[in-house]
Amino acid sequence: MADASEQPGGEQLNAQVEMAKKRLEEATTAASAAERRVAAEIEALESDLEKERARATQALEELREAHAEELQREREAKDRVVAEAESRLAEIETQTAAAEKQIEEVEERARQAEGRALAAEKRAAEAEAAIADEHARAREAAAAWLRDQVKATRREEGRR
C-alpha cells in the first residue's frame, strides 16, 4: 500500500513538477518577451535620444548660423555708418579747407586793399599838399601880378 500511496502522490508530485516546469517556461517566455520589449524600448529611447540630439545639434547650428548672419549684418551696417561718417568728415574737412583758403584770400585782399587805401591816403595827402602848394603859388603869382599891376598903374600915373 505504501506503493499505492506513493504512486498517486508521485503522480501528483510529477504533475506539480510538470506544472512548475510549465509555469517556469511561461515565466521564462514572459521574462524573455519582457526583456525583448525592454530592449526594444531601450533601442527606441536611444533612437529618440539620438534624434533629439540631432535636432538639438541642428537647432544649435541654425542658431549659430542665424547669430553669425545677424552679426555680419550688424558689422556691415556699422561699416556703412562708419564709411558714411568718414565720407561726411572728408566733405567737412574739404569744406573747412576751402573756407580757410577763402578766409586767407579775403584777408590777403583786405591787406592789399588796406595797402592801397594807405597808398591812396598818402597820394591824397600829397595831392592836398600839392594843391596847397599850387594855391600858395597861385596866390603868390596873383599877388605878384597885382604888385606888377599896381607898379604899372603908378608908373602910368607918374607919367601923367
Buried (B, 14 or more C-beta within 10 A) or exposed (E): EEEEEEEEEEEEEEEEEEEEEEEEEEEEEEEEEEEEEEEEEEEEEEEEEEEEEEEEEEEEEEEEEEEEEEEEEEEEEEEEEEEEEEEEEEEEEEEEEEEEEEEEEEEEEEEEEEEEEEEEEEEEEEEEEEEEEEEEEEEEEEEEEEEEEEEEEEEEEEEE
